[in-house]
Amino acid sequence: MERTQPIDFVIPWVSDTDTAWQKEREKYQKAYLKTEGTSDVRFRDWDNLQYWFRSVESNAPWVNRIHLITCGHVPTWLNREHPKLNIVTHRDYIPEDFLPTFNSHTIELNLHRIPNLTENFVYFNDDIFLLRPTHETDFFKNNLPCDTFSLNCIFFGYDSVGHIHGADIAFINQFIHKSEVSRKNWRKWFHPRNGIKSLIRTSLLMPWPWFPGFYYQHLANSYQKKVFNILWEIAPEVLYNTCLCKFREDLNVNQWIFKFWQLATGNFYPKNPARGHCFHVKESNLEILCRAIEKKSYQMICINDVKKTENFQCKKELINKKLEKLFPRKSLYEL
């Protein structure tokens, strides 16, 4: 078993039922057109955070510490005295210039400022669950973030994240010359652990002299604080301009800017992408999603809420029943 440095988990959470938060959001939202960034989908709670903690306690007991980010409220059932739990408010780590914020990108771009955060950490969203046991080396190996390298084309579809992906890639191409880093990192880029589909994508797109885009799975990401510090140092205005936006906007950059930097510079250890899967909650795959939870088909899954999620309440109850069956016992993170 390879030893690695301590690894923290970071997860943001918001309660859309908090009336004080609702009023503040409405006050700032008046200045914005109704966009994807102001949609209720960005904020509504699936009432299943307790299952995230149960999944971590069961499948990642080795975690050093969990940093739960909120704007100030916490779940009533949360055991705030758990020795591994650190409750972090926006004011604890986000610069005053950017507050208050309702922009998930602002929350993500400043993660390295969380007090006492370990150098190596894993960033989760609250819709990502561990279904099988994990080890530190699933996230970091030889003190490098584990990730899958795969070049990809950007999809600029309606209601997609293509614009944000494009902004991230524009940043990467500005500072990293693909021809220079490819000679140094080709062994990692074409490692069999990346998977056959990744190798095909990368091979087909290698002739382009720039990075056309990267494939991403919408799962938990392994990061190092030093990468955040590097990007804030070389181009603070890019990150600063995003953080000034109270809500998500198409031309923002997001956390993938750090992920893509790690991949482009070879600051990663290749991993198999088949261990995780992202499910977009819609009628066509609901049965497949529920079966994946029951059978623990993947080590990690994302239950991604989208605008097209119809009958939200019914789907929420069904999915939470599956999670309850998989994780029926309260964790020590619960009262």
C-alpha positions in Angstrom: 0.0 0.0 0.0 1.5 3.3 -1.1 1.6 6.1 1.5 0.3 9.5 0.5 -0.2 12.8 2.2 -3.4 13.5 4.1 -6.4 14.0 1.9 -9.4 16.3 2.8 -12.8 16.3 1.2 -14.6 19.5 0.3 -18.3 19.8 -0.4 -20.6 22.8 -0.8 -24.2 22.8 0.2 -27.1 25.3 0.2 -30.5 25.1 1.8 -33.0 26.7 -0.6 -35.6 26.8 2.1 -33.7 29.3 4.3 -35.9 32.4 4.1 -33.0 34.8 4.9 -31.0 33.3 2.1 -34.0 33.5 -0.3 -34.5 37.2 0.4 -30.8 38.0 -0.2 -30.8 36.0 -3.4 -33.9 37.7 -4.7 -32.4 41.1 -3.9 -29.3 40.5 -6.1 -31.1 38.5 -8.7 -33.2 41.5 -9.8 -30.2 42.9 -11.6 -29.8 39.7 -13.7 -31.8 38.4 -16.6 -33.4 35.0 -16.0 -30.6 32.7 -17.1 -29.3 29.2 -16.4 -27.2 30.7 -13.6 -30.3 32.0 -11.8 -32.5 28.9 -12.3 -33.9 27.2 -9.3 -32.2 24.0 -10.5 -28.9 25.5 -9.5 -30.1 25.8 -5.8 -32.8 23.2 -5.1 -32.0 20.7 -2.4 -32.5 17.0 -2.9 -32.6 16.4 0.9 -30.1 13.6 0.7 -26.9 15.1 2.1 -27.1 12.7 5.0 -26.5 9.8 2.5 -23.4 11.6 1.2 -21.9 11.5 4.8 -23.0 7.9 5.2 -21.3 7.0 1.9 -18.1 8.7 3.0 -18.1 7.0 6.4 -18.7 3.6 4.8 -16.5 3.9 1.7 -13.8 6.5 2.6 -13.1 6.2 6.4 -9.5 7.2 5.7 -10.4 10.8 4.8 -8.5 13.3 6.9 -11.2 15.9 7.2 -14.4 17.1 5.6 -15.0 20.8 4.9 -18.7 21.5 4.5 -19.1 24.9 2.8 -22.3 26.8 3.4 -23.4 30.4 3.4 -24.1 30.1 7.1 -26.9 27.6 7.6 -26.3 23.9 8.4 -28.6 20.8 8.4 -30.5 20.4 11.7 -29.4 16.7 11.8 -25.7 17.4 11.5 -23.4 16.5 14.3 -21.2 19.6 14.4 -19.0 18.1 17.0 -17.6 15.3 14.8 -13.8 15.6 15.0 -13.4 15.2 11.2 -16.0 17.9 10.3 -15.2 21.5 9.6 -18.0 23.8 8.8 -16.8 26.6 6.5 -18.9 29.7 5.7 -18.3 31.8 2.6 -16.9 34.6 4.8 -14.4 32.2 6.3 -12.4 32.0 3.0 -13.9 34.0 0.1 -12.5 37.5 -0.2 -15.0 40.3 0.8 -15.0 41.7 -2.8 -16.9 38.7 -4.0 -19.6 38.5 -1.2 -22.4 37.7 -1.1 -22.2 35.2 -3.9 -24.7 32.8 -5.5 -22.2 31.7 -8.0 -20.8 28.2 -7.6 -17.8 29.2 -9.6 -16.8 31.7 -7.0 -17.1 29.1 -4.3 -14.9 26.8 -6.3 -12.2 29.1 -7.5 -11.3 30.1 -3.9 -11.1 26.7 -2.3 -7.4 26.9 -1.7 -8.1 29.7 0.8 -10.0 27.4 3.2 -8.2 27.5 6.5 -6.2 24.3 7.3 -7.1 22.6 4.0 -4.6 19.9 3.1 -2.4 20.3 0.0 -4.1 17.3 -1.6 -7.9 17.4 -1.5 -11.0 16.1 -3.3 -13.8 18.4 -4.4 -17.3 16.9 -4.4 -20.6 18.4 -5.3 -23.5 17.3 -3.1 -24.9 15.1 -5.9 -21.9 12.8 -6.0 -21.9 9.6 -3.9 -19.4 6.9 -3.2 -21.1 3.5 -3.7 -18.1 1.2 -3.2 -15.1 1.2 -0.8 -12.3 3.5 -1.9 -8.6 4.0 -0.9 -6.5 7.1 -0.9 -4.7 5.9 -4.1 -8.0 6.1 -6.0 -7.7 9.9 -5.7 -3.9 10.5 -5.3 -1.0 8.3 -6.2 2.6 9.3 -5.6 1.1 12.5 -4.4 -0.3 13.3 -7.8 -4.0 13.8 -8.5 -5.6 10.8 -10.2 -7.4 11.7 -13.4 -8.2 10.6 -16.9 -6.6 12.3 -19.8 -8.7 12.6 -22.9 -8.8 15.3 -25.5 -12.3 16.1 -26.7 -14.3 18.6 -28.8 -16.4 21.2 -26.9 -20.2 21.0 -27.4 -21.7 24.4 -27.5 -25.3 23.3 -27.3 -28.2 25.2 -25.9 -28.3 25.0 -22.1 -24.9 23.3 -22.0 -21.7 24.2 -20.2 -19.9 24.6 -23.5 -19.3 28.3 -23.1 -17.6 27.8 -19.7 -15.6 24.9 -21.0 -14.5 27.1 -23.8 -13.4 29.9 -21.4 -11.4 27.3 -19.5 -9.7 26.0 -22.6 -8.9 29.5 -23.9 -7.1 30.2 -20.6 -5.1 26.9 -20.9 -4.1 27.6 -24.5 -3.0 31.1 -23.6 -0.4 29.8 -21.1 0.4 26.3 -22.2 1.8 25.3 -25.6 0.5 21.9 -26.5 3.5 21.0 -28.7 5.9 21.6 -25.9 4.1 19.7 -23.1 3.1 16.8 -25.4 6.7 15.7 -25.8 7.1 15.6 -22.0 3.8 14.0 -21.1 2.9 11.7 -23.9 3.4 8.6 -21.8 0.7 9.8 -19.4 -1.6 11.1 -22.1 -1.6 7.7 -23.9 -1.4 5.5 -20.9 -3.8 2.4 -21.2 -5.4 3.3 -17.9 -7.1 6.3 -19.6 -9.3 3.7 -21.5 -9.7 2.9 -25.1 -12.2 5.6 -25.8 -9.9 8.2 -24.3 -7.0 7.0 -26.4 -9.0 7.2 -29.6 -10.3 10.7 -28.9 -6.8 11.9 -28.0 -5.2 10.3 -31.0 -7.7 11.9 -33.4 -7.3 15.3 -31.9 -3.5 15.3 -31.5 -2.8 16.9 -34.9 -4.3 20.2 -33.8 -1.5 22.4 -32.4 -3.7 23.6 -29.5 -5.9 22.0 -26.9 -9.4 21.6 -28.5 -11.0 20.6 -25.2 -10.9 17.9 -22.6 -13.3 15.1 -21.8 -14.8 15.4 -18.3 -17.0 13.1 -16.3 -18.7 15.4 -13.9 -17.5 13.5 -10.8 -15.4 14.4 -7.8 -12.1 16.0 -8.7 -8.7 15.6 -7.1 -6.8 18.9 -6.7 -3.7 20.4 -5.2 -3.7 23.8 -3.6 -0.4 24.7 -5.4 -2.2 24.7 -8.8 -4.8 27.2 -7.5 -2.0 29.4 -6.3 -0.2 29.2 -9.6 -3.3 30.3 -11.6 -4.2 33.1 -9.2 -0.7 34.3 -9.6 -0.3 34.3 -13.4 -3.8 35.5 -14.4 -5.7 36.9 -11.4 -7.9 39.1 -13.5 -9.5 36.1 -15.2 -10.5 34.5 -11.9 -11.3 37.8 -10.3 -13.8 38.7 -13.1 -15.6 35.5 -12.7 -15.8 35.9 -8.9 -17.3 39.3 -9.3 -20.4 37.7 -10.9 -23.1 37.1 -8.3 -24.6 34.3 -10.4 -23.1 31.9 -13.0 -22.6 33.4 -16.4 -21.7 31.8 -19.8 -18.2 33.5 -20.0 -17.2 32.5 -16.5 -14.4 30.0 -15.9 -14.9 27.3 -13.3 -13.1 24.6 -11.3 -12.2 22.7 -14.5 -9.6 25.4 -15.2 -7.5 23.7 -12.4 -8.3 20.2 -13.6 -7.4 21.0 -17.2 -4.2 22.7 -16.1 -3.2 19.6 -14.1 -3.9 17.4 -17.2 -2.1 19.7 -19.7 1.0 20.0 -17.5 1.2 16.3 -16.6 0.5 17.0 -13.0 -1.6 13.9 -12.6 -1.6 10.1 -12.4 -3.6 8.2 -15.1 -6.8 6.5 -13.8 -9.5 4.3 -15.3 -12.7 6.4 -16.1 -15.0 3.3 -15.9 -15.1 3.5 -12.0 -17.6 6.4 -12.1 -20.6 7.6 -14.0 -22.7 10.7 -14.2 -26.5 10.3 -14.5 -28.5 13.2 -15.8 -31.9 12.8 -14.0 -34.5 12.3 -16.7 -37.2 9.7 -17.6 -35.0 7.9 -20.1 -32.4 6.8 -17.6 -34.2 6.9 -14.2 -34.5 3.1 -14.1 -30.9 2.6 -15.0 -29.8 5.1 -12.3 -31.9 3.3 -9.6 -30.4 0.0 -10.7 -26.9 1.4 -10.5 -27.5 2.5 -6.9 -29.0 -0.8 -5.9 -26.3 -2.9 -7.5 -23.4 -0.5 -6.7 -22.5 -0.6 -10.3 -19.9 2.1 -9.9 -17.5 3.2 -7.3 -18.8 6.7 -7.6 -21.9 8.3 -9.3 -23.3 11.7 -9.9 -27.0 12.3 -9.7 -27.1 15.4 -11.8 -30.2 17.7 -11.7 -31.0 19.4 -14.9 -33.7 21.8 -16.2 -35.3 18.9 -18.0 -35.9 17.0 -14.8 -39.7 16.6 -14.7 -41.7 15.5 -11.7 -38.9 16.6 -9.5 -40.5 15.6 -6.2 -41.4 12.1 -7.3 -37.9 11.5 -8.7 -36.4 12.9 -5.5 -38.4 10.5 -3.3 -37.6 7.5 -5.5 -33.9 8.1 -5.6 -33.7 8.9 -1.9 -35.5 5.6 -1.1 -32.8 3.8 -3.1 -30.0 5.7 -1.2 -31.8 4.9 2.1 -31.8 1.2 1.3 -28.1 1.3 0.4 -27.2 3.4 3.5 -29.8 2.7 6.1 -27.7 3.4 9.2 -27.0 6.8 10.5 -23.4 7.9 10.3 -21.5 9.5 13.2 -21.9 12.8 11.3 -25.6 12.7 12.2 -27.2 13.4 15.6 
